[in-house]
Amino acid sequence: MRALDELIDTNEPGWALIEEWLKEAKNDYEILPRDESRAQSELLGLQVTTRSPMGALVYGCGGIVIDGGWLRLLGSGCEQMKRGIYSFNLGKSFSEVGQMPGYLLVADDVLGGFFAVNGGAFGGKAGNVFYYAPDSGKWEDTQLGYSQFLYWALCGDASKFYELYRWDGWHNDVRNFSLDKVMFALPPLLWQDADIRLRLKEMKKDGVNIDEYFASLFKGEK
């Protein structure tokens, strides 16, 4: 296990690349505040260097929220979003410290979708980001590596990706919604409703704790 100073790269920090992407960003974003103790703990747990965009994001901020909180990119966690990549995966994609996970959860959305880097659990290409689509109940290959996914979240067409499920007034509903909850916990069949956007608009939006929601989907899976 590498020590913290071995993981921090001051010569070629990955945060410089993220800053370039932030300048190009086409989607609304907010960088969540950094907490030093969380940043150190999460980086040590992940054992990735800050030369990589993932390590840089984890060590550099609490996370990044896209479109007012519709999409949440995990960093090291903070008061607004109490989940870092490492701490959120512990007990989900792996159960013991030092265990190699079959996938790594890196982002999620209000609909109950998860983005995860494939470590072999999903078949397909290792290193690609897969999306757990609540409307199908399946993990789908985005064909993007983590860095490409991060760039897409900031600069890609997120509106097109989510267009079927963005109801009138979604931005106001999402803006004040907890970053540690999903807004809906619907079985795949209900997502096929022809009037799904209207139904989503009319549904109560108290939300479900994201840990409880994940457990309900993937009981016993590691």
Buried (B, 14 or more C-beta within 10 A) or exposed (E): EEEEEEBBBEEEBBBEBBEEBBEEBEBBBBBBEBBEEBBBBBBBBBEBBBBBBBBBBBBBBBBBBBBBBBBBBBBBBBEBBBBBBBBBBBEBBBEEEEEEBBBBBBBBBBBBBBBBBBBEBBEBEEEBBBBBBBBEEEBEBBEBBBBBBBBBBBBBEBEEBBEEBBBEEBEEBBEEBBBBBBBBBBEEEEBEEEEBBEBBBEEEBEBBEBBEBBBEEEEEEB
